[in-house]
Amino acid sequence: MSTVMNRKYRPRTIFFRIWSTALITFIVLALPSQGHCVIQAEQVLSLQQAVIIALKNNPGLTQQVNAVESAEISVSQQRTNLYPDLKIAATGSKRFDKAFDQTTSQSENRSFTSIGTELSSSLNLFNGFADIAALKSAELELGAVRETLSREEQTLVFETLSNFIQVLTDQALIHVEEENLEENRTLLESIETFYQAGRLPISDQYQQQAETKQAELDLLEAQRALNVSKLLLMQTMGLTPTVHYQVATPDFEKLSRPFADENLDQLTLLALANRPDVKAQQQQVEATQQQIRQSQAGHLPKVDLFASLASDYSSLADETHFSEQFMTDNLNSSVGISFSLPLFDRYLTRNKIAQAKIEQRNQQLTLKQTQLQLGLEISQAIQEYRTTQKRVDVVDSKLTSARQSFHAYEERYRVGASTLVELTQSRLQYVTAAFDQIQAKYNLVTQEIAVAYYLGNLEPLLADLQLEKN
């Protein structure tokens, strides 16, 4: 080959995945049987193993799991804010002063000890429903974080599948380069033999030597691309980058979703109902409404129920013992209701309400942007899928034609009916067609997964790939 192949590797701007509860349960149950999540040297990695390891080890997904746990704690805190509090306070002091003795008309130094304790509790009866609104807001935000986690899982699975398919693609391209190099070396040996016999000029030998060197370089480039793809896959899986493994080819023939025949409007409506990121944003909008209610409670009165039990002791009362003072004489209790109505809070409540309404509008705009982006993503994914379907048919035809043409020129060159330039050009067209055929085949699988990802429903496709418990 006289030209380095311009490989049309698929874009890596694709994002990724959802598991249902059943699928997640299956993954958790399956993990112990996988052993340590480490890829040993020259191990064959299956698609299922790659997905399971990524879900277990990816740092970004783990961070989102931590965010869910944090939101759950916030909900628990808001719920316990509805309960009464209970606290105990104790004080003790040693006092030194002077006391005037009327019998002697003299002052004398004295010291005495005092101890006091109080057990108190309070319960809010009414605060403008701010506590209820805060609890509902926390629950909605927890739901949003959980939906975000679902989308992160979808994204991670999609990224893992895409990177896995890229490794498969690069592995297949290396086979083409190896075959091309072997054919160039065989042809070079033949040309050298014919040149020694005086049947071919030295220029053919020099030209074929250059083509063979180029084929060696192309193979090195293909190996470099494969190593990069392997490293990206390992990074996605959350493991130490390595290239010492092979990936097993799944049965992609099971994928048979007629996305190209689907109505775009129906698909968009389906995605609006299924996409976790849309659901998450919708819950964020609802949460801001509760935050407005919470802020509005600042205009309303606050009613609290309180109760206390207290006692104290002083060593000045020499005629009584500690137990008598503390347990009987000085024991007191109280119960009551407090009522407060804000008259002027320096516009604090008004400003909080205004800020909460601005936040609500921002969340609504974010929701609209998400919905618009969703429609664009689905439309592009469908169009790319349809285009790739057509491309597969075209490249299959081109590969058949290029193969026949190459073999014909090969025979003609052997009998001296064509030049080495014609044979080289024919081989270049054949290798190019072989590259295009491999890339189109795997790109079709990637685009099919992309459509499912943008629809927010990877479950049927994962079941086709046997990534779900039967």
Secondary structure by P-SEA (a helix, b strand, c coil): ccccccccccccccccccccaaaaaaaaaaccccccccccccccccaaaaaaaaaaccaaaaaaaaaaaaaaaaaaaaaaccbbbbbbbbbbbccccccccccccccccccbbbbbbbbbbbbbccccaaaaaaaaaaaaaaaaaaaaaaaaaaaaaaaaaaaaaaaaaaaaaaaaaaaaaaaaaaaaaaaaaaaaaccccaaaaaaaaaaaaaaaaaaaaaaaaaaaaaaaaaaaacccccccbbbbbccccccccccccccaaaaaaaaaaccaaaaaaaaaaaaaaaaaaaaacccbbbbbbbbbcccccccccccccaaaaacccccccccbbbbbbbccccaaaaaaaaaaaaaaaaaaaaaaaaaaaaaaaaaaaaaaaaaaaaaaaaaaaaaaaaaaaaaaaaaaaaaccccaaaaaaaaaaaaaaaaaaaaaaaaaaaaaaaaaaaaccaaaaaaaaccccc
